[in-house]
Amino acid sequence: MTTHDTTTESADAGARRVALDEGLHWVDVMGGASRIEIPVLDHGFIALVDVMPRLVPEGQTADAAIVQAARVSYGQGTKRVSEDRGLIRYLLRHRHTTPFEMVELKFHVAMPIFVARQWIRHRTANVNEYSARYSIVRDRFYTPSLDAVRKQSRSNRQGGEETFRIDEAAEVRTAEEFVEFLRTVESAYEKYLGLTERGVSRELARIGLPVNVYTEWYWKCDLHNTLRFLSLRMDPHAQQEIRAYAQAMHDLIVPILPLTMEAWRDYEMESVRLSRLEVEALRSIASGGERAIATENARERAEWEAKRAWLGFGDRA
């Protein structure tokens, strides 16, 4: 929409109302959609329902709000999109995070309760969850496919990595038993409904439901803390189910903030951080010396070996 610059006085508070800039064509960063939704897992979804800023001048994206905020500190400075890209990359590279807090994103999410309990540990968002005290829980339960049932990791107490082999009789039986176990606990839903119909309060009846039942919430967060969430939950060490939601969230954000997400991938997601000991080990490699890290800690050594391989400095042939 094209607007003309006009100023009016508000009679009730003496406030001055300034119209959108004259002659600019403003566009909705969500393309006029009320929500943009991606299905996740078997019954879940994540939907982007609002963004601040919602309107930007044609040819720009919500990245413009970050640049605008930064210019409060740096002055008007750059004007071209190419210069905006350079400023955003500078801000992320040097961890000047405040301008990224000027963008906010609101999502509507349906996920299993065990995913929600991991998610809520990110305490920087505003959250409003579906209340099972007031409403009946819907009949939606997460069940992984047979070939997605994971074994307990031998190196990570809180993780599962390798899946059970469905072409091996003993392993497929174990995976089948797990899926049947989930079906058994899900059968409690009919009992839950029956008890509520006979007068048991919803706030008590809900406590017998398993954590693979789905819940929903609205989750609103500034971009800086959203990127922190993505860094942790898209990491290969995060649980597979919450990684699926983080990946979908990432995919929803990229068209809204392409310059920021490009810089975030370059400087955060697809980068590697090195400790002082690891930097010293790299210097040793460069000079033809030892490739090991100077520590007796087994986990530190294992992490360094993984980083070294990722950087292309594997063991000598």
URWOLIN-V325134 format. One record per run of one state. SS is the DSSP state (H for helix, E for strand, C for the rest). FROM is the first residue (numbers start at 1). TO is the last residue. If there is no record, write none. Layout:
ss;from;to
SS;FROM;TO
SS;FROM;TO
This chain:
ss;from;to
C;1;1
E;2;2
C;3;6
E;7;9
C;10;15
E;16;18
C;19;24
E;25;28
C;29;35
E;36;40
C;41;43
E;44;52
C;53;54
E;55;57
C;58;62
H;63;74
C;75;80
H;81;93
C;94;97
H;98;102
C;103;103
E;104;112
H;113;119
C;120;125
E;126;129
C;130;140
E;141;141
C;142;145
H;146;148
C;149;149
E;150;152
C;153;159
E;160;163
C;164;168
H;169;186
C;187;187
H;188;197
C;198;201
H;202;208
C;209;212
E;213;222
H;223;233
C;234;239
H;240;254
C;255;257
H;258;269
C;270;275
H;276;286
C;287;297
H;298;310
C;311;317
